[in-house]
């Protein structure tokens, strides 16, 4: 290689290294996206909090495929009992057991990962938990906690000794991972904005950025609802996403059923409608009815967040089952697309039924 070619090669290498260094300096932690592992933990936590077991099984599979270990997922589900209650946590653990067994039956061997060991190194677990909370909040934690801790000392003890000592005492998950799990669960539940704000602050202290929280909100919207995702957006002061979208789909299905199939049809329809509303965030309402004087005349009010939600609904196993099972039972079918008279009133739909 002559001198000119050598010099040219050296200059190109220096230029590439310089560009890489500049890019690295310009890419701040605030621009860092949630990793596939983090996204998996967020989705698993959200679906555990809402009790959506069937969709949770799908996300558990995705999480394992993304490289989450079995022990990381176990730790997340155990931790969630402190925020979602034993029933939701136990249901999620049972679902995870099913997923693991199904994967084993298919010859898939997932990694256990780091051993779950509780490191209660302090003689005083309350003190250990109090120090963990101080690290998360970056503020001094009084003993007992002012307010609720003075009023109900036992709950203060459970919080410090059990949650922040026993549960956080396992190093299988980092504090940042644990805060992502907690934030996702609280963001999926109603009536806990105060606790959500507190844990968003703690999460930021562990290095979670607003950009990552914005991504977390998108995952909550995908797995739970736009309304719940907006609780995060509101707290991190970014624009909210309209709950009612311009292409919201409202439809009345007018169906006549062959009399001999009526009871069987109603049972299948009831199951499909229930599954659709429970599992699909984009399904706002599926409300089946029939005429009192002519029960074979069935009417279904269907409301979907947008056209994409409707298209996704058509591909779900429960709708496919409904469609194929009831096809011989249907005498006539007419789909009538509707437009709302008062869009603002749509926000209160079915509110009084709660």
PERA-V450687 format. One record per backbone hydrogen bond with DSSP energy under -0.5 kcal/mol. CO is the residue of the C=O (numbers start at 1). NH is the residue of the N-H. E is the energy in kcal/mol with one decimal. If there is no record, write none. Layout:
# PERA-V450687
CO_NH_E ; CO_NH_E
This chain:
# PERA-V450687
2_6_-2.2 ; 3_7_-2.8 ; 4_8_-2.4 ; 5_9_-2.3 ; 6_10_-2.3 ; 7_11_-2.4 ; 8_12_-2.2 ; 9_13_-2.1 ; 10_14_-2.5 ; 11_15_-2.4 ; 12_16_-2.4 ; 13_17_-2.2 ; 14_18_-2.5 ; 15_19_-2.5 ; 16_20_-2.2 ; 17_21_-2.2 ; 18_22_-2.5 ; 19_23_-2.5 ; 20_24_-2.3 ; 21_25_-2.1 ; 22_26_-2.1 ; 23_27_-1.8 ; 26_28_-1.3 ; 28_31_-2.0 ; 29_32_-1.4 ; 35_39_-2.7 ; 36_40_-2.0 ; 37_41_-2.1 ; 38_42_-2.3 ; 39_43_-2.4 ; 40_44_-2.4 ; 41_45_-2.4 ; 42_46_-2.4 ; 43_47_-2.3 ; 44_48_-1.9 ; 45_49_-2.3 ; 46_50_-1.5 ; 47_51_-0.8 ; 47_52_-1.6 ; 48_51_-0.5 ; 51_53_-1.7 ; 52_56_-2.1 ; 53_57_-2.1 ; 54_58_-1.1 ; 55_59_-2.1 ; 56_60_-2.7 ; 57_61_-2.0 ; 58_62_-2.1 ; 59_63_-2.7 ; 60_64_-2.2 ; 61_65_-2.4 ; 62_66_-2.0 ; 63_68_-2.4 ; 64_67_-1.1 ; 69_73_-1.9 ; 70_74_-2.6 ; 71_75_-2.6 ; 72_76_-1.9 ; 73_77_-2.5 ; 74_78_-2.5 ; 75_79_-2.6 ; 76_80_-1.8 ; 77_81_-0.5 ; 78_81_-1.3 ; 79_82_-1.7 ; 80_83_-1.4 ; 80_84_-3.5 ; 80_85_-0.6 ; 81_85_-1.4 ; 85_89_-1.9 ; 86_90_-3.3 ; 87_91_-2.4 ; 88_92_-2.1 ; 89_93_-2.3 ; 90_94_-2.5 ; 91_95_-2.2 ; 92_96_-2.3 ; 93_97_-2.4 ; 94_98_-2.0 ; 95_99_-2.3 ; 96_100_-2.8 ; 97_101_-2.4 ; 98_102_-2.5 ; 99_103_-2.4 ; 100_104_-2.3 ; 101_105_-2.2 ; 102_106_-1.0 ; 103_108_-3.0 ; 104_107_-1.8 ; 107_109_-0.6 ; 108_110_-0.7 ; 111_70_-2.8 ; 112_71_-1.9 ; 115_117_-0.9 ; 117_119_-0.6 ; 117_171_-0.6 ; 118_120_-1.2 ; 119_121_-1.6 ; 123_125_-0.8 ; 124_128_-2.0 ; 125_129_-2.8 ; 126_130_-2.4 ; 127_131_-2.1 ; 128_132_-1.8 ; 129_133_-2.3 ; 130_134_-1.9 ; 131_135_-2.1 ; 132_136_-2.1 ; 133_137_-2.6 ; 134_138_-2.1 ; 134_139_-0.5 ; 140_142_-0.6 ; 145_150_-0.7 ; 146_148_-1.0 ; 146_149_-0.6 ; 147_151_-2.4 ; 148_152_-3.1 ; 152_155_-0.9 ; 152_156_-1.3 ; 153_157_-2.2 ; 154_158_-2.6 ; 155_159_-2.3 ; 156_160_-2.2 ; 157_161_-3.1 ; 157_162_-0.6 ; 158_162_-1.7 ; 158_163_-1.8 ; 159_164_-2.1 ; 161_166_-1.5 ; 162_167_-2.8 ; 163_168_-2.0 ; 165_169_-0.7 ; 167_170_-1.3 ; 169_119_-1.9 ; 174_178_-2.4 ; 175_179_-2.2 ; 176_180_-2.1 ; 177_181_-2.2 ; 178_182_-2.3 ; 179_183_-3.1 ; 180_184_-2.4 ; 181_185_-2.0 ; 182_186_-2.7 ; 183_187_-2.5 ; 184_188_-0.8 ; 185_188_-0.7 ; 186_189_-1.1 ; 192_196_-2.4 ; 193_197_-2.7 ; 194_198_-1.9 ; 195_199_-2.3 ; 196_200_-2.3 ; 197_201_-2.1 ; 198_202_-2.0 ; 199_203_-2.9 ; 200_204_-2.3 ; 201_205_-1.6 ; 202_206_-1.0 ; 203_206_-0.7 ; 203_208_-2.3 ; 204_207_-1.2 ; 209_213_-2.1 ; 210_214_-2.3 ; 211_215_-1.8 ; 212_216_-2.6 ; 213_217_-2.3 ; 214_218_-1.6 ; 215_219_-1.9 ; 216_220_-2.2 ; 217_221_-2.4 ; 218_222_-2.0 ; 219_223_-2.3 ; 220_224_-3.1 ; 220_225_-1.0 ; 225_229_-1.9 ; 226_230_-2.1 ; 227_231_-0.6 ; 228_231_-1.0 ; 228_232_-0.8 ; 229_232_-0.7 ; 229_233_-1.8 ; 230_234_-2.6 ; 231_235_-1.5 ; 232_236_-1.9 ; 233_238_-2.4 ; 234_237_-0.8 ; 243_245_-0.7 ; 245_248_-2.0 ; 248_250_-0.6 ; 249_304_-2.8 ; 250_338_-3.1 ; 251_253_-0.5 ; 251_302_-3.1 ; 252_254_-0.6 ; 252_336_-2.6 ; 253_255_-0.7 ; 253_300_-1.8 ; 254_334_-2.3 ; 255_298_-3.1 ; 256_331_-3.1 ; 256_332_-1.4 ; 258_261_-2.2 ; 259_262_-1.3 ; 261_265_-2.9 ; 262_266_-2.6 ; 263_267_-1.8 ; 264_268_-2.0 ; 265_269_-2.9 ; 266_270_-2.5 ; 267_271_-1.8 ; 268_272_-2.3 ; 269_273_-2.9 ; 270_274_-2.1 ; 271_275_-2.2 ; 272_276_-2.3 ; 273_277_-2.0 ; 274_278_-2.1 ; 275_279_-2.7 ; 276_280_-2.0 ; 279_281_-0.7 ; 280_283_-1.5 ; 282_284_-0.8 ; 282_305_-3.0 ; 285_303_-2.8 ; 286_288_-0.6 ; 287_301_-2.1 ; 289_299_-2.7 ; 294_291_-0.6 ; 294_297_-2.2 ; 296_257_-2.2 ; 296_298_-1.0 ; 297_291_-2.3 ; 298_255_-3.0 ; 299_289_-2.7 ; 300_253_-2.6 ; 300_302_-0.6 ; 301_287_-2.8 ; 302_251_-2.8 ; 303_284_-1.8 ; 303_285_-1.8 ; 304_249_-1.7 ; 305_245_-0.7 ; 306_310_-1.6 ; 307_311_-2.4 ; 308_312_-2.4 ; 309_313_-2.1 ; 310_314_-1.8 ; 311_315_-0.6 ; 312_315_-1.0 ; 313_316_-1.5 ; 316_320_-2.4 ; 317_321_-2.3 ; 318_322_-2.0 ; 319_323_-3.1 ; 320_324_-2.4 ; 321_325_-2.4 ; 322_326_-2.1 ; 323_327_-0.9 ; 326_329_-1.3 ; 326_330_-1.1 ; 327_330_-0.7 ; 329_258_-2.7 ; 332_256_-2.3 ; 334_254_-3.3 ; 334_336_-0.6 ; 335_337_-0.6 ; 336_252_-2.6 ; 338_250_-0.6 ; 342_346_-0.7 ; 343_346_-1.0 ; 343_347_-0.5 ; 344_347_-1.2 ; 345_348_-1.3 ; 346_349_-1.7 ; 348_351_-2.1 ; 350_353_-1.6 ; 351_354_-1.4
